[in-house]
Each structure stands twice: as structure tokens, then as C-alpha cells.
Amino acid sequence: NAEGISDLSIGQMVLLTQFASHHQKMVLVDYGMPQAIGFVMGHNLHRNYWDTDAHPFDDLKAGRDKGFGPWQDISMKVTGPVLVDLSHNFAQAWDLENPWYTRWFADTSLRKERDALPIPDVVTTTAHSVAQVCRTQPQYGEKSILEHYIKAIGNARDYVYMENQYFRYSDFAKRLSTIAKTRKNRGAKGDIYLFVVTNTPDTKTASGTTYEMLQALGQEQLMPQVQRDLAQGLTEHLEDLEHLKNTPPFQPYQLPAHQQKIQKLQAKVDALLEQGITPEVGERLDGLTPEQIAELAAKTDADKKPYELREIPGLKIIIATLATSDPAPGSAPPLPMSAETEAQLNAPVIKARYKNIYVHSKLLLVDDVYTLLSSANINIRSMHSDSELGIAHPHPVLAKSLREKLWGMHAGEVKTTTAQNFTIWSDQMHENWKARIKGTALHSHLQRFWDITTPYSPAFTVD
């Protein structure tokens, strides 16, 4: 509650505090020597988690286990005095694993040993940059990754780019919306552009937090299964409410309990309305089965969409996922055969195959100025209870080069202005939407976030 999270149950708080994960990913080589080098990573040290920029549909040479890949991830190589902080972090984590009695009664601190080593004499004449190690380390009350996110988002003037495995921390979305509206009300020129590359939730236990994030950005209709489930609840509550209002109790002494039931039902209705569930949503989705929800895209005209997104004043938003196809994205369509040949062969039309690219990255870029690469997912666990490690750079050259590299990979091209890139992303997602309906190769890896499988669950979750 002190950290502003008021909707966790006691059970969820127990899970967060007693079953936290050591989620940092770091490599430090030759510390204390001139050739010292470090890696602050999003990757796990497992062959399954590595891929190439091309993200091929079938990469038999990759050596991954069946079912893994394609995979999108980012890690950062660092040199210079910041390695001192990485060494300190490693030794601190190591010492935390020592039994309490060895820490109290024996001088076995790795931190003392490593602090005695010489600081790496690394020449970084071409860097001219500062770097800050930031962490989530609840044992020491440190949540500097969360602080970095809040401050970086608050300073955005042009764009925010989030490439992250999860998209489940609604305070970030609410902060962006508030800042954009405030700038617009004060007459600031231009909009803030939000580009997000993530995954669909995969499991129903994460549907609530993802839906809350999208709803804060006016994108809630991109999760129609969740809206369908919530709309069913709204319909049931409204029917029960109408029945109670039209059926007064027989005895006066029953009136307080009757009114209390009405108040509880009204509170549930109000909560659903706050989640963007209106009678209109119910009319649109309530009668559909899960199977019919899954077919919404295929049964919709290619130039129309089975969703409607709300405008946030001053904020332009793209929520995307990544996919690849066979034939590869950007491949020319096969030459058509003549009608006579088609008739003679009587063969079925061969359609392209598709695979989602799993996004495991944990990257934040702001305005071609600021970069934060970490192990932290955008969720409650990573911001508050799991141990996480990141490195932040206020470095325009790095931020711009990373953006151009990634946007070129995902969209196939990079334009000069943010507004132009926003148009490219929108166009690519629209064309890929049509390509999947027609069964042809994708134009690029970008596709609009569209979760047609995950049902809603207010169940036990700390995501």
C-alpha cells in the first residue's frame, strides 16, 4: 500500500514476498584487469533464448529445443568504471546466499575480497557517456528500475518505446496518458508517440493486469475474449439488479439486507463500467462464443476491424506483437498459374504459415536520448519483489542507433521523423492483418496486438 499498489490480496502479497525470483542476468569477465568486460542482459544463458535478426520460420541450425523460437531479445556489453558497480552487485548477491551465521561470526564476505581488487584501468575515450546501474533489490529497499521508468516516462517529449516480455503495470500507462493530456491542455505542440512491442498474455492469470494496461490507453477492445467475459458479468449483474429493484421484500425487517444486496450489485456494475464494459460492449460481444471470438478477424472485411480504439488527447499509441512467416516476410508472391493449369492440377491453394516471435526483451527508449536495458519485466513482480538488474544511459548516439536498428528489424524500414515512423508501423500492421486473412507472406514482422484466446480471470496473480 505504501508503494501505491492497493489491489493485491493477502495471498498475492505472500507470494510476492516469500517466493520472489532472483531474475538478474549479468556476466563479468576479467574484473580487475585492463581487458575487463561486462554484460547486462535480457537473455538467459540457455541456447533456446538466442536467435538472429532475421527470425527465420524454421531455424534447424539454431540447436534450440522443439517449440522454442523465433525469439527476440536484447543484451548490452559495457566497459569502464561501471564494472565496479557490477562487481559490487555480484558480490552482494553472493553474500546474501551465505548462511546468516557465517555472515555474523566469520569474515567470509566476497564483497570485501572484490573491493580489494584494483579498479579496471579501461580506456573509454570513444564513449564519452555516463552509465548507471539500477536494480530492484527488495532486501535493501531499492527500486531504482521503477524510479527510472517513472522519471523517463515523465520526461518524454517525442516518443516512448517499450520492448518488453510483459505489458502489465498500469501506472505507466496512466502516467503517460496524464502527461500527454496535460501537455495538450497547456498548448504544447505535437503529440507523444508510444510504441510498444510485447506478447499477448498467454495465460488467463495475466489477463486482468494486461487488460488494465490496455484500458488505460484506450486499447481495451484488442482483448475481445476478456471483454466478452466481462460483458457477460455485466449482463448478469444488470438483470439481477433490475430484478431486485422490481421485487421489494415482503417484510419491513428484510429491507436493510435487500438494500445492501442492491448496493453490492451496483458496486459491481460500476466497477465493470470503469473497466470500459458498457451495455454497448455487451450487445457487441455477449452473444458470441469463444470460438466465434477467435474467428472475428477472419470474418471481418480486410479493410475493417472488429475493434474500435479510443483516442487519448496528445498521445498516439501502437501496441504491437511480432511474427514471422513461411515464405519469409517481404517475399514476393508466387507467380499465378493460368486458369487452364489450375483446372488441370485441381490442387488446393497453398497458404503461408505463421509463427509468433516471442519477445523476451526488457528495453525502454525515450526521445533518442535515454536508454534503459534491464532484466525487469513491466509487471509488479519485477518492479517490486524480484531481484532485477539494469543499466541506464542518457546517451543520444546509443538511443538513436538502438531505435533505428530495432525499428528497421521490426518494420522493415525507418523514416526520419517519429510521425512518419508511426505511419509506417500503422501501415505495416494493417497490411499484415490483410496478409494473414488472405494467407500470404507477411510484409514485415509487425502485427497489431490482438488477443483472441485469453479469457478474463480475476484469479490469483502477481503479474
Secondary structure, DSSP 8 states (H G I E B T S, - for coil): -TTS-----HHHHHHHHHS--B---EEEESTTSTT-EEEEESS-SSGGG---TT--S--GGG---TT---EE--EEEE-STHHHHHHHHHHHHHHHTS-HHHHHHS---HHHHHHTS-------TTT----EEEEEEGGGTEEHHHHHHHHHHHT-SSEEEEEES-B--HHHHHHHHHHHHHHHHTT-SS-EEEEEE-----SGGGHHHHHHHHHHTT-GGG-HHHHHHHHHHHHHHHHHHHHHHHS--SSGGGHHHHHHHHHHHHHHHHHHHHTT--HHHHHHHTT--HHHHHTTTTTS-TTS-S-----BTTEEEEEEEEEEEES-TT--------HHHHHHH-------EEEEEEE--EEEEETTTEEEEES--BSHIIIIISBEEEEEEE-HHHHHHHHHHHHHHHHS---SSHHHHHHHHHHHHHHHHHHHHHT---SSSEEE---SS-----SS---
